[in-house]
Structures are given as C-alpha cells and as structure tokens.
C-alpha cells in the first residue's frame, strides 16, 4: 500500500519538489522553516530518533481516539455489554458521561506494542497502518477496556497505582500480547507483570497469559537484541508464521 503510493508519485506531478521528496521509496516532507522532516513511513532507521518516534505514536493515538471507528466501537460496547460505570455501578450513561478506559495497557502502550512488532517483522509502518490495526484489534476483542464515569476515569488516569481487576475488564488483552509478541518492551512486560501480581495477591489467576519469564524473554530479545539462547526459548522471526503480519496482508487491510 504505502510503497505503491510513494513510488507512484511521478516527479512531473510533484508541484513542490523542494518540499516533498522521495528517498528509498519513503515520501518525505521538509521545510526550510522546520527543524525536522516528516516521513510518510516509520522505519527502524527513522525510529532511532526518540522525538520522531514519540510524535508518530502520539499522532496515531490522537487520530484513532477521534475516529468514527473508535466512536462506533464504544457505542457497540455500550449497547452489547454494559452502560454503567464499572467502579460506581449506580451511575449509568443516562446519569453521566461514561468514558472508555484502556486497562492493563494504555492506548499509548498498545500503539508502541503494535508499532514495534510491525517494525520488527515487516520493517516499516505508516500512521494509516497503525490506525487500522488499532481498529481491527479493538473489534477483535483483544484490547482490555472498562467503562468509567468521567470522575472515576480522571481518578484512575492520574493514579499510577490505580488498579481495576481483570474481572471488570472487557477484552482478551492477553491475546494482543501473543499476537504482537515482537513488540513487547521491557517496560510493557513490567507493567503487565506488576498488574498481574496485584491481582494474584487476592485471587487465583484464571486468564490465559504468557508466563512472566516468557514476556521478559521477549522484551530482552526485542529491546536489547539479546541472542535467543541467552534469553529463553524465543522462536526466530523467520520461522514464526502464526502471528507475523506480512506487509501484503497489512496493506490489503488498510482503508482510506
């Protein structure tokens, strides 16, 4: 998709050759008044700049939150699951605004997880790719969310130790970790493990999740480039076909 789009831009139709350029099939927008260039595709090379990577993630997150698909997803859940605050059960959507809260992993973490997995398996990703994968995974019920009243949502958003148990969480969020395992970072693995240990202190864990050690092994492999022999049983990317996303498949599922 994005490769075809960039290579089909003919120089004769480019009215701004000094602003829009093509480098290695990647469209670049640059301006003499701007310090940074804007790349159409994020690659493993361009993500080395932390500011550029952070900007890419925040832009995709913001665009997704304001998309028609996300609003449709929320409406679908309200109609088919519950219309109540899952912490203050006496408050319904008729009494106050009921907002969607991403539990276990925040939406920003999920964007990082998916982006790094695609970069580590495909090698490049666009904002459009990431947004569409966010839509797909939300509707595939692989994202952990809870409904909260506006007040409760504000309270849990600012509280780093806030905890909402998995029994209140909609979505099989552990499946997202399995599908996008090559995007698990050390920070993401620690967040999940910290969350699960809080739950295990009080209840027997009955959800299907990767063992703690396996999540940490993937984080060492993905983030630090450790050899699989040094960090546990990590299947090679080339031999792991079940959960990898081919670029062709990814491209065929992007809608404009």
LUMLO-272014 format. One line per 5 residues: for each residue y, x, z of C-alpha. Coordinates in steps of 0.05 Angstrom, whole numbers, plus 32768, in hexadecimal, padded with zeros to 4 digits. Last residue first. Layout:
Y,X,Z; ...
//
This chain:
8068,7F4C,803F; 801F,7F4D,8053; 7FF5,7F8A,8065; 7FAA,7F7E,8068; 7F98,7FA1,8027
7FBD,7FE0,803D; 7F94,7FE7,807C; 7F53,7FDF,8056; 7F69,8013,8023; 7F80,8042,805B
7F3B,803D,807B; 7F3B,8026,80C3; 7F07,8047,80EE; 7EE1,801B,811F; 7E9B,801C,8104
7EA0,8059,80D8; 7E99,8092,810B; 7E7D,80CC,80E5; 7EBE,80E8,80C9; 7EE3,80DC,810A
7EAF,8105,8130; 7E8C,80E3,8169; 7EA5,80F8,81AE; 7E6E,8105,81E1; 7E90,812C,8218
7ECF,8155,821B; 7EBC,819C,820D; 7E89,8190,81D6; 7EBB,8161,81B6; 7EEB,819C,81AD
7F2E,818E,81CD; 7F66,8179,81A0; 7F96,816B,81D9; 7FAA,8124,81CC; 7F70,8105,81A7
7F35,812D,81C5; 7F50,812E,820C; 7F61,80E4,8207; 7F1C,80D5,81EA; 7EFB,80F9,8224
7F27,80D3,8256; 7F10,8091,823A; 7EC8,80A8,823C; 7ECE,80BF,8285; 7EEA,807B,829A
7EB0,8057,827B; 7EC3,802C,823F; 7ED1,7FE3,8250; 7EA8,7FA3,8251; 7EC1,7F75,8288
7E9C,7F64,82C8; 7EBD,7F93,82FB; 7EA8,7F80,8341; 7EE6,7F6C,8367; 7F17,7F87,839B
7F1E,7FD2,8392; 7F02,7FC9,834D; 7F43,7FA8,8336; 7F6F,7FE2,834C; 7F3E,8012,832D
7F43,7FED,82EB; 7F8E,7FF3,82E8; 7F8E,803D,82F9; 7F58,8049,82C4; 7F80,8023,828F
7FC0,8047,829E; 7F9C,808B,82A1; 7F7D,8080,825C; 7FC0,806C,823F; 7FE2,80AA,825C
7FAB,80D9,8243; 7FB0,80BB,81FE; 7F81,808A,81DD; 7F90,8085,8193; 7F4D,809C,8179
7F2E,8063,81A2; 7F50,802D,8179; 7F16,7FFD,8173; 7EF9,800C,81B7; 7F3C,8009,81DB
7F4C,7FC7,81B8; 7F09,7FAC,81D0; 7F1F,7FB9,8218; 7F59,7F89,820D; 7F2B,7F4D,8206
7F63,7F1A,8208; 7F83,7EED,823C; 7F8D,7F0D,8281; 7F89,7EE5,82C1; 7F43,7EFE,82D4
7F5B,7F43,82BE; 7F86,7F48,82FD; 7FD2,7F4B,82FB; 7FED,7F89,831D; 8034,7FA1,8327
8036,7FEA,833D; 806A,7FFF,8308; 8095,7FC2,831B; 80CC,7FB7,82E7; 80A3,7F8D,82B7
807D,7F69,82EF; 80BD,7F4C,830E; 80DD,7F3B,82CB; 809F,7F15,82B6; 809C,7EF0,82F9
80E3,7ED8,82EF; 80D9,7EC4,82A7; 8099,7E9E,82B8; 805B,7EC3,82A6; 8024,7EB9,8272
7FF1,7EF1,826E; 7FDD,7F21,8237; 7FA6,7F53,8228; 7F9F,7F62,81DE; 7F5C,7F5D,81B9
7F60,7F12,81AB; 7F58,7F1B,815F; 7F9C,7EF8,8159; 7FBD,7F30,8181; 7F96,7F65,815B
7FA9,7F4B,8116; 7FF3,7F43,8127; 7FF7,7F89,8145; 7FD3,7FA4,8108; 8008,7F82,80DC
8040,7FA2,8104; 8020,7FE6,8100; 8016,7FE4,80B5; 805D,7FCB,80A9; 807A,8003,80D5
8054,8034,80A8; 8017,805E,80B7; 7FFB,80A1,80A3; 7FBF,80CE,80AE; 7F87,809B,80A7
7F5B,80AC,80E3; 7F89,80D2,8113; 7FC8,80AF,80FA; 7FA6,806B,80FF; 7F8F,8078,8146
7FD3,8094,8159; 7FF7,8056,8140; 7FC6,8025,8160; 7FCA,8044,81A6; 8015,8051,81A2
8023,8008,818F; 7FF5,7FF1,81C7; 801B,801C,81F9; 805D,7FFC,81E3; 803D,7FB7,81E8
802A,7FC5,8230; 7FE3,7FD6,8244; 7FC0,7FB5,827E; 7FE8,7F75,8272; 8018,7F62,823A
8045,7F2B,8255; 8053,7EEC,822D; 808C,7EC1,8247; 808E,7E7B,8264; 80D5,7E60,8266
80DB,7E2C,829D; 80C4,7DE7,82B4; 80A4,7DCB,8275; 8083,7E0E,8267; 8060,7E07,82A9
806E,7E20,82F0; 803C,7E0A,8326; 800E,7E44,8314; 803E,7E7A,832C; 8015,7EB7,8316
7FF6,7E9C,82D6; 8037,7E79,82C3; 801E,7E3A,82A2; 8017,7E24,8259; 7FCD,7E36,8256
7F99,7E48,8222; 7F9B,7E23,81DF; 7FE2,7E08,81D8; 8006,7E41,81FC; 7FD8,7E73,81D9
7FE9,7E59,8194; 8033,7E57,81A4; 8031,7EA0,81BA; 800D,7EB4,817A; 803F,7E8D,814F
8078,7EB1,8171; 8055,7EF3,8163; 804A,7EE0,811A; 8092,7ECA,8110; 80A8,7F10,8123
80DA,7F21,815B; 80A7,7F45,8187; 808B,7F68,814A; 80CE,7F84,8134; 80DC,7F9E,817A
8099,7FC1,8180; 809E,7FDE,813A; 80E3,7FFA,8148; 80CE,8015,818C; 8092,8039,816F
80B8,8059,8135; 80F1,806D,8163; 80C1,808E,8194; 80A0,80B5,815B; 80E3,80CC,813F
80FB,80E1,8185; 80B9,8106,8193; 80BD,812F,8152; 8074,8141,8145; 806D,80FB,8127
8085,8116,80E4; 8048,8143,80DB; 8014,8111,80F1; 8033,80E0,80C1; 8063,80A5,80C8
8071,8085,8086; 80B5,806C,806C; 80D7,80A9,808A; 811E,80A3,80A5; 8145,80E5,80A7
816A,80FB,80E5; 81B0,8115,80F2; 81D4,80DE,80CC; 8217,80E5,80A7; 81FA,810B,806C
81C7,80D3,8064; 817C,80D3,805D; 8148,80A0,8049; 8103,80BE,803B; 80CB,809F,8013
8088,80C2,801E; 805F,80D3,7FE0; 8062,811D,7FF3; 80AE,811A,7FF5; 80D2,80E1,7FD3
811D,80D9,7FDA; 814D,80A1,7FEC; 8193,80B8,7FFF; 81A6,80EB,7FCA; 817F,80C4,7F95
81A6,8084,7FA4; 819D,8056,7F68; 8153,8065,7F64; 813C,803F,7F26; 813B,807C,7EF9
8117,80A4,7F2F; 80DC,8073,7F2D; 80C5,8056,7F6F; 807B,8048,7F60; 8064,8083,7F8A
8083,8066,7FC9; 8064,8021,7FC2; 8020,803A,7FAE; 801F,8068,7FEA; 8036,802F,8018
8000,8000,8000
//
